[in-house]
């Protein structure tokens, strides 16, 4: 049975995209409940200045809390080397840095062009290396940009190679704007893997902005991708890319993967119960997903046992 890692990014990518600040204790309950449901990796927050994203001001406290949960890989996003130093001090198991393939988005998101961002990646990689922390680079807007439109696949491959040269141990292709389609996913995964190696190109961060999220997951699975990011209730998007809403819904992704006979280690019924924590802490905030409304299929237990 193929093992697939579902990486929960809601506490970071989900919460950074809404205006309200979720209370710290509610975040802790969310993280603990997902871990109890079998989620093995959670991106608990990001080390950005609180003045820019007050929703992430308690990330160091969340790292300390999450590290106390057995078997949980605790991940945080860092925007630069300074953020990487803060993440290392907090004790994360892994960190990732966004590297936008669209230079327009890069300037808007982290205020750096490509050469400056590559230098920042190298500096952050050095921090991670010294601390013995796994270091990943997210190739954001890899499938298109709401500001630039199409993003050259040749450029994505070239920048992926540069990111590895700068110290990335792992890469993810990120559909920040929800532009990807299955054919494009297959093509770009193949090209990046051919350039940097399958062991470094392992993850897809997909959005469901146009309803193609799960179709794109299947395309990734067919190309050998083994890690997929998702957000409980589909919370989130990118606050610096206009119109980029709709993370993959963790509940729908887990239902599909488990039903396909793939091993996620996640108990769907327990996962569905976690949603109540979000609804209570963020009243009125839209939560998405088909599985929470429809429930699993009647033969779901037989499917996952097959």
N, C-alpha and C positions, 0 to 999 in steps of 0.2 A: 504493500500500500504506500503510495507516494505521500510524503510528509510536506505539508504547506504551512508556512508561518504567516498568520494574520497579525499584522502589527497595528495596534490601536493608536491612532494619532489624534483622537478627539480632544483630549485634554490640552493639546497644543493647537493643532490646525483647526479644530472645531471652535474652541473658545476664543481664539484670537480674532475670529471673524464676526463675533457678536459684540454689541456695545456693553452689555452688562458684565459685571465681574462675578463669576461663580464663587461662592464662599469656600474657603480653604477646606473646611471640614467636609463639605459636600464633594469636593474633588477627591479627597482621601477615600471617602466611601465609594465613589465611582471606581477608582483605581483598585481598591481592595476587592470589590465585588466582581470586576472583570477578571482579575487574577484568580479568584475563587471559581469562576466559570471555566477556567482553563486557558485564558489569554496569556501568552508567554512573553510578550513584548509590548510595552506601552511607552509612547513618547509623552512624557508627563508635562512638558512645557518647553519654553525657550528662554535663553539667556540674552534677551534684548533689554535695552534700557526701559525701566518701568514708565518713564515719561512718554515713550512711544506706544507701548502696549501694557497698560496697567493690568490687563487680564493675566499677564504672565509674571507679575511681581513676586509671587510666592513660589516660583519654580524651585529654588534651592531647598525650601522646606518640603516640597513634594518629593524631590529626589531623596532626601533623608528618610522620609516615610516609606517610599516605595522600595528602597534598598532593604528594608526590613521584611519584605515579602519573599519567602523562599521561592526560587525558581523563576523569578520575574527579571527579565532583562530591561533595565531602566535606561531610557534614551531621552536625550534633549536636543533641540535644535540650537545652533549657535550662528550668529550672523557674521562673526569675524573672530580674529585671534583673541581679542579681549574677552568676548563671550566664551570662547573655548577655555580660557584660563579660569573663568568663573565656574564653568561646567566641571572642569577637572577638580577644582577645589571642593565642589559640592559632592563629588564622588559618583558621577554617572558611569554606567557600564559602557555606553557608546554615545557618540555625538554625530550629528550630521550638519552640514553647512549647505545652504542653497546656492546654486550657481546657475543663474538664468541664461538660457541659450539665446534669448532675445536681449540685446544690449539695452534697448529702451526699457524693458521691464527691470533689468538689473539696476539701472540708474534710479528707477522709481522705488524699487524694493530695498536695495542696500546702498544706493548712492555711489556705486562704483561701476566703471566700465570693465570689459573683460580682462585686460592686462592687470588692472588693480585688483580685481577679484581673484585672479590666479595667484597673485602675490599673497593675498589674504588667506587663500586656501593653504598655501605652503606654510605660512606662519602658524595657522591653526593645526595643521597636520603635525608640525614639530611639537606643539603643546601636547597633543594627544599621544604622540609617540613617546614622549618623555614620561607621561603619566601611565602608559600602558593601556590606553583607552582606544577601543575600536573607532575608526574615523571613516565616515561615509560622506559622499558628495551627492546631493540631489540635483540632477540636471533638469531644472524647472523650465517650464514653457517649451519643452522639447518637441511638442507636437503642434505648436502654434501659439500665437500671442494675440490678445485682444487689442493691442496697440500696434504691433507690426504686421499682423496677419501671419502668413506662412513663414515658417522657420526652416532654413536650409538643412536638409539631412546631412549633407557633407559637413556643414559647420558643426552640427551636433556631434558627429563622429570625431572631428578634429578637436573640439573642446573637451570631449570625453577623454581623449588621449592625453591632452594637456593636464586635465585634472588628476589623472593617474600619475603622470610625471611629477605633479606637485605634491603627491603624497596620499591620494585617496586609496583606501583599502577596498572600498566597495562603492558602486555607483547605483543610483536608481534613476529611471526615466520617469519624469513627472509630467502628467497632463494637467498642469496648473489651471488651464483655461477651459478644460472640457472639450477640446478640439479633436481628440484622437478618434480613429476608427480602427476596426480590427485589422484591416490590411496594412495600415500604417504602423500599428503596433508590431505586427509580425516583421515587417521590413526593417524597422528601426532597431528592434531588439537584435535581429540577426546581424545587422551592420555594426552595432556597437560591440556586441559580443565578439565578432570577428576581429575587431580592432584592439580590444583590451583584454579579451579572455572571458569565458563563460563564468569563471569563478569570481570575477569582479562585477559582472553585470547580472545581478540576482533579483532586483526589486523593481516593482512598478507601483507608482503612486498615481492612481486614476481617479478622475472625477466623473460624476454622473450627470453633469450639467445638461446634456442633450439625450440622456437615456441610454447611452452606449457603454456605461461602466462595466456591467457584468459581461457583455459581449467582448469587451476589450480584455477582461480577465481571462476568458477562455482562450483568446488569441495568445495571451502571454503564457498560459499553461502549455499550449501546444508548442511553444518555443523554448520550454524548459525553465521558465521563471518559477521560483519557489517562494517568494515573499511578496505579499500584497498589503499595502496600507489601506486602512479604512477607518471610518469615524462612526461611533455609535449614534444612531438616529440621523446619520448623514449630515451632522453639524459641520459647518465650515465651508471654506473655499480659500480665496486669497484676497485680503483687504486692499492689496496694491495692484490687482488686475481687475478692472471693471467688468462686471458680468460673470466672473469666475466663481460660480456658486456650486454647491452640490458635491461633497465628498461621497465616495462609495459608502453605502450603508453597511456597517459591520454585520448587522443581523442578517441581511439579505445575502451577503457574501458567504457567511458561515453556512447558512442553509444550503446554498448552491454547492459549495465545496464538499460539505459532509454528504449531501445527497449523491454526489458524483463518485463517492467512494474514496475520496481523498482524506488524508488524516490531518485534522487541524488540532485535535486535542481539546476542542471547545465544546462545552455542553450548551446546546442552543437554548434549551428551556431556561437555564440559569442566566444566560446572556440576555434573554428577553426581559427578565426581571430587573436587570440593571437600569433599564430605560426609565423606571419609576423614579430613580434618583435624580435624573436630569429633569424630568417633568416637575418634580417638587422644588428643585433648586432654581430652575429657570422657567417659572410659570408663564405660559403664553408663547414661549419660544417654539417655532415650528420644528417638529421632529418628523423625519421622513422614513420611508421603508414600507414594503409590502408585507413582509413576513410578520411584523408585529400585529397587523390587522387581520391577515388571513390565517396566520398560524401555520405550523408545519403540515405537510401532506399526511393523510391518514396512514400511509405506509412508510412514513419517514423512518421509523425505528428499524424496519426491515431493510430499507435502503442502506442505512449506515452500518448495519450488521453484516451486509453481504460481502 
